[in-house]
Amino acid sequence: MPSTLLPSPPVAETPAHRDPNVLRWLGGYTSSAIGDNVYYLALSWAAVQAGTPAQAGLVTAASAVPRALLMLGGGVVADRYGPRRVVVGSTGVRCALVLTAALLLLVTSPGLWALGAVAVLFGVVDAVFLPAAGALPARITGRGQLARVQGMRGLAVRLANVLGAPLGGLAVTLGGTVAAFGLAALLIGVSLPVLLTVRAGDGRAARASGGQKARGAVLDELRGGLRHIRRDRVLLPLILAIALGDLGFVGPMNLGLTLLAQERGWGSSGMGWVLAGFGVGAGAASFVLAWRGRLARAGRVMGVMALAGAVAIGALARVPSVAAAICVALLIGLLAGLSGALAGALVQGRAGTAYVGRVTSVSTLVGFGVAPLTFPLVGWAVALWGTGPVYTACAAVCALSGVVALTSGPLRRAELPS
């Protein structure tokens, strides 16, 4: 028998792509995501101007540390106060932080310490924002629309990646880093009134259903969320599969790709085309989910896609030309994008209303908090052994994600809500 995700009574659901509430959320999320991309470009540019490339790297990576340390607590906050309320509040704080950076650059020449402080504070707020943003889709639509919403969210992320860097670069060209930070603050700020109009089922009823009281200790609530994951026959292997996939994927597709392009003489333009290929593939995967709304045998498909994507990641370091690398990167985007979107929908459907923030924080901890901290290890390993062996090792870690999904009976048989 397939392992279904908390079956609910059959009710007529508005398709997510026609639901005004979901579309408002999507508009706010997209604007905020574009602003994030502009912010990170502005931060890295300002850091390069203020110090050495190595120092700039430390500044841009500073946000990952508080995310890694605090994200589980952020999941507790999302469940305690409701993801919509937390998203709105943290969006306001993020806008204020970026605006502060713009003002600092306008009135003075801040050193690396000031930029690093902005990055760390942004990471602290992100530790609360990211779990809430990940948990919000489950509160704004019907359970049968979760896969479609994940596809729409994936399309928003790809759009943000495509538009964010060029907009940030244009702002730097026209008005320097002050203008870039100002544009980022504007885009994040624009999302705030839009998000305020989104209706979400987060409130006292949701908190009460989990047996958690608002006055309970954060650690007790965190332990409760971890126990919930540990006792669930689908969630436990699913979270493990997501963690392994992120751990093996982030290094080779970020710093590793830069080093690969340098080693092969592809240049920055070649690397840009490879990233574009990946973006097209991932966008296609998101479009498939947004269009179809549901895929049968979701757990099995997720595992197979993860295994195939791991093979493609290993192959990327073996191709001889930029054109071949673009094709492989497109395949990686398609396979990894579909696997990741299905995993996200399964998490949303299985977590349960009262625990969705904490489960989301655990599922995103490695990708947003831990994996970026492995960049120095990836760079060191490439310097010792070259890109080929490092890509192979990372691909093997990604393959373990698929192995976990396919060898766990409950996860392999898991279906999306209908």
C-alpha positions as CSV (number, residue, x, y, z in Angstrom):
1,M,0.0,0.0,0.0
2,P,1.3,3.5,-0.8
3,S,2.3,5.6,2.1
4,T,0.0,8.6,1.8
5,L,0.5,11.9,3.5
6,L,-2.1,12.5,6.2
7,P,-5.2,11.9,3.9
8,S,-7.8,14.7,4.1
9,P,-11.5,14.6,3.2
10,P,-12.1,15.3,-0.5
11,V,-12.9,19.0,-1.0
12,A,-12.9,21.2,-4.0
13,E,-9.7,23.2,-4.1
14,T,-8.9,26.2,-6.2
15,P,-5.8,25.4,-8.4
16,A,-2.9,27.3,-7.0
17,H,-2.1,29.1,-10.2
18,R,-5.6,30.6,-10.2
19,D,-5.8,31.4,-6.5
20,P,-5.5,35.1,-5.9
21,N,-4.1,34.5,-2.4
22,V,-1.3,32.2,-3.7
23,L,-0.6,34.7,-6.5
24,R,-0.2,37.5,-4.0
25,W,2.2,35.3,-2.0
26,L,4.1,34.5,-5.1
27,G,4.5,38.2,-6.1
28,G,5.8,39.1,-2.6
29,Y,8.1,36.1,-2.5
30,T,9.5,36.9,-6.0
31,S,10.2,40.5,-5.2
32,S,11.9,39.6,-1.9
33,A,14.0,36.9,-3.7
34,I,15.2,39.4,-6.4
35,G,16.1,41.8,-3.6
36,D,18.1,39.1,-1.9
37,N,20.1,38.5,-5.1
38,V,20.8,42.2,-5.5
39,Y,21.8,42.5,-1.8
40,Y,24.3,39.7,-2.0
41,L,25.9,41.2,-5.2
42,A,26.1,44.6,-3.5
43,L,27.6,43.1,-0.4
44,S,30.3,41.2,-2.3
45,W,31.1,44.3,-4.4
46,A,31.4,46.6,-1.4
47,A,33.5,44.0,0.4
48,V,35.9,43.7,-2.6
49,Q,36.3,47.4,-2.6
50,A,37.1,47.5,1.1
51,G,39.5,44.6,1.4
52,T,41.3,41.7,-0.3
53,P,39.4,39.0,-2.2
54,A,40.0,36.6,0.7
55,Q,38.6,39.1,3.2
56,A,35.6,39.7,0.9
57,G,35.0,36.0,0.8
58,L,34.8,35.9,4.6
59,V,32.3,38.8,4.7
60,T,30.0,37.2,2.1
61,A,30.1,33.9,3.9
62,A,29.5,35.5,7.3
63,S,25.7,35.1,7.0
64,A,25.9,31.3,6.9
65,V,27.2,31.0,10.4
66,P,24.2,32.4,12.3
67,R,21.9,30.6,9.9
68,A,23.6,27.3,10.8
69,L,23.5,28.0,14.5
70,L,20.0,29.5,14.8
71,M,17.8,28.1,12.1
72,L,16.4,25.3,14.2
73,G,15.3,27.9,16.7
74,G,13.8,29.9,13.8
75,G,11.6,26.9,13.0
76,V,10.3,27.0,16.6
77,V,9.5,30.7,16.2
78,A,7.6,30.0,13.0
79,D,5.4,27.3,14.6
80,R,4.9,29.3,17.8
81,Y,3.7,32.6,16.1
82,G,2.7,31.4,12.7
83,P,4.8,31.6,9.5
84,R,2.9,34.5,8.0
85,R,3.5,36.7,11.0
86,V,7.1,35.7,11.1
87,V,7.7,36.3,7.4
88,V,6.1,39.7,7.6
89,G,8.1,40.8,10.6
90,S,11.5,39.4,9.4
91,T,10.9,40.9,6.0
92,G,10.6,44.4,7.6
93,V,13.8,43.8,9.6
94,R,15.7,42.6,6.5
95,C,14.6,45.7,4.6
96,A,15.8,47.9,7.5
97,L,19.2,46.2,7.6
98,V,19.8,46.6,3.9
99,L,18.7,50.2,4.0
100,T,21.1,50.8,6.9
101,A,23.9,49.4,4.8
102,A,23.0,51.9,2.0
103,L,23.0,54.8,4.5
104,L,26.3,53.8,5.9
105,L,27.9,53.8,2.4
106,L,26.2,57.1,1.7
107,V,27.6,59.0,4.7
108,T,30.9,57.2,5.3
109,S,33.3,54.5,4.0
110,P,32.5,51.5,6.2
111,G,35.3,49.0,6.7
112,L,35.0,45.3,6.5
113,W,33.9,45.0,10.1
114,A,30.8,47.1,9.4
115,L,29.9,45.1,6.3
116,G,30.6,41.9,8.2
117,A,28.3,43.1,11.0
118,V,25.5,43.7,8.4
119,A,26.1,40.3,6.9
120,V,25.9,38.6,10.3
121,L,22.8,40.4,11.3
122,F,21.2,39.5,8.0
123,G,22.1,35.9,8.6
124,V,20.5,36.0,12.1
125,V,17.2,37.4,10.6
126,D,17.4,34.8,7.8
127,A,17.6,32.0,10.4
128,V,14.0,33.1,11.3
129,F,12.8,34.1,7.9
130,L,13.8,31.0,5.9
131,P,11.9,28.4,8.0
132,A,8.8,30.6,8.1
133,A,9.0,31.3,4.3
134,G,9.4,27.6,3.7
135,A,6.4,26.7,6.0
136,L,4.1,29.4,4.6
137,P,3.0,27.6,1.4
138,A,1.3,24.8,3.5
139,R,-0.8,27.5,5.2
140,I,-2.1,29.4,2.1
141,T,-3.4,26.6,-0.2
142,G,-5.0,23.2,-0.1
143,R,-3.0,20.0,0.5
144,G,-3.5,18.8,-3.0
145,Q,-1.9,22.0,-4.4
146,L,1.4,21.7,-2.5
147,A,3.4,20.3,-5.4
148,R,2.1,23.0,-7.8
149,V,3.0,25.7,-5.2
150,Q,6.5,24.2,-5.0
151,G,6.8,24.4,-8.7
152,M,5.7,28.0,-8.7
153,R,8.1,28.8,-5.9
154,G,10.9,27.2,-8.0
155,L,10.0,29.4,-11.0
156,A,10.2,32.4,-8.7
157,V,13.6,31.5,-7.5
158,R,14.9,31.0,-11.1
159,L,13.4,34.3,-12.1
160,A,15.1,36.0,-9.1
161,N,18.5,34.4,-10.1
162,V,18.1,35.6,-13.7
163,L,17.1,39.2,-12.8
164,G,18.9,39.8,-9.5
165,A,22.5,39.9,-10.7
166,P,21.9,42.0,-13.8
167,L,19.8,44.5,-11.8
168,G,22.4,44.7,-9.1
169,G,25.2,45.2,-11.6
170,L,23.2,47.9,-13.4
171,A,22.6,49.7,-10.0
172,V,26.3,49.5,-9.2
173,T,27.2,50.9,-12.6
174,L,24.7,53.8,-12.4
175,G,25.0,54.7,-8.7
176,G,27.6,52.6,-7.0
177,T,27.0,50.2,-4.1
178,V,24.8,52.8,-2.4
179,A,22.3,52.5,-5.3
180,A,22.6,48.7,-5.3
181,F,21.8,48.4,-1.6
182,G,19.0,50.9,-2.0
183,L,17.5,48.9,-4.8
184,A,17.7,45.7,-2.7
185,A,16.0,47.4,0.2
186,L,13.3,48.7,-2.2
187,L,12.6,45.2,-3.7
188,I,12.5,43.6,-0.2
189,G,10.3,46.4,1.1
190,V,7.9,46.2,-1.8
191,S,7.1,42.6,-0.9
192,L,6.0,43.7,2.6
193,P,2.6,45.3,1.7
194,V,1.9,42.4,-0.7
195,L,2.6,39.8,2.0
196,L,0.4,41.7,4.4
197,T,-2.6,40.9,2.1
198,V,-1.9,37.1,2.1
199,R,-4.3,35.1,4.2
200,A,-2.8,32.1,6.0
201,G,-4.1,29.5,8.4
202,D,-1.6,30.2,11.1
203,G,-3.0,31.2,14.5
204,R,-4.1,29.8,17.8
205,A,-5.8,26.8,16.3
206,A,-2.7,25.7,14.5
207,R,-0.6,26.0,17.6
208,A,-3.1,24.2,19.8
209,S,-3.3,21.3,17.4
210,G,0.3,20.4,18.1
211,G,-0.2,20.5,21.9
212,Q,2.4,23.3,22.2
213,K,1.8,26.4,24.3
214,A,3.2,29.7,23.4
215,R,4.7,30.0,26.8
216,G,6.6,26.7,26.5
217,A,10.4,26.7,26.4
218,V,12.0,27.0,23.0
219,L,14.2,24.0,23.7
220,D,11.2,21.9,24.7
221,E,9.4,22.8,21.4
222,L,12.6,22.1,19.5
223,R,12.9,18.7,21.0
224,G,9.2,18.1,20.3
225,G,9.8,18.9,16.6
226,L,12.9,16.6,16.5
227,R,10.9,13.8,18.1
228,H,8.1,14.3,15.6
229,I,10.6,13.8,12.8
230,R,12.3,10.8,14.5
231,R,9.1,9.0,15.0
232,D,7.7,9.5,11.5
233,R,8.6,6.7,9.1
234,V,8.6,9.0,6.1
235,L,10.0,12.3,7.5
236,L,13.1,10.8,9.0
237,P,14.5,9.2,5.8
238,L,13.2,12.2,3.8
239,I,15.1,14.7,5.9
240,L,18.2,12.6,5.7
241,A,17.9,12.3,1.9
242,I,17.5,16.1,1.6
243,A,20.5,16.7,3.8
244,L,22.8,14.4,1.8
245,G,21.6,15.9,-1.5
246,D,22.3,19.4,-0.3
247,L,25.7,18.5,1.2
248,G,26.9,16.9,-2.1
249,F,25.3,19.5,-4.4
250,V,26.1,22.9,-3.0
251,G,29.9,22.7,-3.2
252,P,30.4,21.6,-6.9
253,M,27.6,23.8,-8.2
254,N,29.0,27.0,-6.5
255,L,32.7,27.3,-5.7
256,G,33.5,24.1,-7.5
257,L,32.0,25.4,-10.8
258,T,34.2,28.5,-10.5
259,L,37.3,26.4,-10.0
260,L,36.3,24.0,-12.9
261,A,35.9,27.0,-15.3
262,Q,39.3,28.3,-14.3
263,E,40.9,24.8,-14.7
264,R,39.4,24.3,-18.2
265,G,39.9,27.9,-19.4
266,W,36.2,28.5,-19.9
267,G,36.4,32.0,-18.4
268,S,33.6,33.8,-16.6
269,S,31.5,33.8,-19.7
270,G,31.7,30.1,-20.1
271,M,30.8,29.6,-16.4
272,G,27.9,32.0,-16.9
273,W,26.6,29.9,-19.8
274,V,26.9,26.7,-17.7
275,L,24.9,28.3,-14.9
276,A,22.3,29.5,-17.4
277,G,22.0,25.9,-18.6
278,F,21.4,24.7,-15.0
279,G,18.8,27.5,-14.5
280,V,16.9,26.5,-17.6
281,G,16.8,22.9,-16.5
282,A,15.7,23.7,-13.0
283,G,13.1,26.1,-14.3
284,A,11.7,23.4,-16.6
285,A,11.4,21.1,-13.7
286,S,9.5,23.7,-11.7
287,F,7.3,24.4,-14.7
288,V,6.4,20.8,-15.0
289,L,5.2,20.6,-11.3
290,A,3.4,24.0,-11.6
291,W,1.6,22.8,-14.7
292,R,0.8,19.2,-13.7
293,G,0.2,19.9,-10.0
294,R,1.0,16.4,-9.0
295,L,3.2,13.4,-9.9
296,A,2.4,9.8,-9.0
297,R,4.9,7.8,-7.0
298,A,6.5,10.9,-5.7
299,G,8.9,9.2,-3.3
300,R,10.2,6.8,-5.9
301,V,10.5,9.5,-8.6
302,M,12.4,11.7,-6.1
303,G,14.9,8.9,-5.4
304,V,15.4,8.0,-9.1
305,M,15.9,11.7,-10.0
306,A,18.4,12.1,-7.2
307,L,20.5,9.1,-8.4
308,A,20.4,10.3,-12.0
309,G,21.3,13.9,-11.0
310,A,24.3,12.5,-9.0
311,V,25.6,10.8,-12.1
312,A,25.2,14.1,-14.1
313,I,27.1,16.0,-11.4
314,G,30.0,13.6,-11.6
315,A,30.0,13.9,-15.4
316,L,30.2,17.7,-15.3
317,A,33.9,17.6,-14.4
318,R,34.6,15.1,-17.3
319,V,33.1,16.9,-20.3
320,P,35.7,18.5,-22.7
321,S,33.9,21.7,-23.8
322,V,31.7,24.5,-22.7
323,A,28.9,23.3,-25.0
324,A,28.9,19.8,-23.4
325,A,29.0,21.3,-19.9
326,I,26.0,23.4,-20.7
327,C,24.0,20.3,-21.8
328,V,25.1,18.4,-18.7
329,A,24.2,21.4,-16.4
330,L,20.8,21.6,-18.0
331,L,20.3,17.9,-17.2
332,I,21.5,18.5,-13.6
333,G,19.0,21.4,-13.2
334,L,16.1,19.2,-14.6
335,L,16.9,16.2,-12.4
336,A,18.0,17.9,-9.2
337,G,15.2,20.5,-9.6
338,L,12.5,17.9,-9.9
339,S,13.9,15.8,-7.0
340,G,14.2,18.9,-4.8
341,A,10.7,20.2,-5.6
342,L,9.2,16.8,-4.9
343,A,11.1,16.5,-1.6
344,G,9.8,20.0,-0.6
345,A,6.2,19.1,-1.4
346,L,6.6,15.8,0.6
347,V,7.9,17.7,3.6
348,Q,5.1,20.2,3.4
349,G,2.5,17.5,3.2
350,R,3.9,15.2,5.8
351,A,5.0,17.6,8.5
352,G,1.6,18.5,10.0
353,T,0.3,22.0,10.6
354,A,1.7,22.4,14.1
355,Y,5.2,21.2,13.2
356,V,5.7,22.5,9.7
357,G,8.1,25.4,10.7
358,R,10.4,23.1,12.8
359,V,10.4,20.4,10.1
360,T,11.2,23.0,7.4
361,S,14.0,24.4,9.5
362,V,15.6,21.0,9.8
363,S,15.1,20.2,6.1
364,T,16.8,23.5,5.0
365,L,19.5,23.6,7.7
366,V,22.2,21.8,5.6
367,G,21.4,23.6,2.3
368,F,21.4,27.2,3.7
369,G,23.5,26.8,6.9
370,V,26.0,23.9,6.8
371,A,26.8,23.3,3.1
372,P,28.1,26.9,2.4
373,L,30.6,26.4,5.3
374,T,32.1,23.5,3.3
375,F,33.4,25.9,0.5
376,P,36.9,26.1,2.0
377,L,37.1,22.3,2.2
378,V,36.0,22.1,-1.4
379,G,38.7,24.6,-2.5
380,W,41.4,22.8,-0.4
381,A,40.4,19.4,-1.9
382,V,40.5,20.8,-5.5
383,A,43.9,22.3,-4.9
384,L,45.2,18.8,-3.7
385,W,43.4,16.5,-6.1
386,G,41.8,18.5,-8.9
387,T,38.2,19.0,-9.9
388,G,37.5,15.5,-11.2
389,P,38.0,13.5,-7.9
390,V,36.2,16.2,-5.9
391,Y,33.2,16.2,-8.2
392,T,33.1,12.4,-8.0
393,A,33.2,12.5,-4.2
394,C,30.4,15.1,-4.1
395,A,28.4,13.1,-6.6
396,A,28.7,10.0,-4.4
397,V,27.3,12.0,-1.5
398,C,24.4,13.1,-3.7
399,A,23.8,9.5,-4.8
400,L,23.4,8.5,-1.1
401,S,20.3,10.8,-1.1
402,G,18.7,8.6,-3.8
403,V,19.8,5.4,-2.1
404,V,18.1,6.5,1.1
405,A,14.9,7.4,-0.7
406,L,14.8,4.1,-2.6
407,T,15.7,1.8,0.2
408,S,13.3,3.2,2.7
409,G,10.0,1.5,2.0
410,P,7.7,4.2,3.5
411,L,9.5,7.0,1.7
412,R,9.7,5.1,-1.6
413,R,5.9,4.5,-1.4
414,A,5.1,8.0,-0.3
415,E,2.6,9.9,-2.4
416,L,1.8,13.6,-2.5
417,P,-1.6,14.7,-1.0
418,S,-4.5,14.7,-3.3
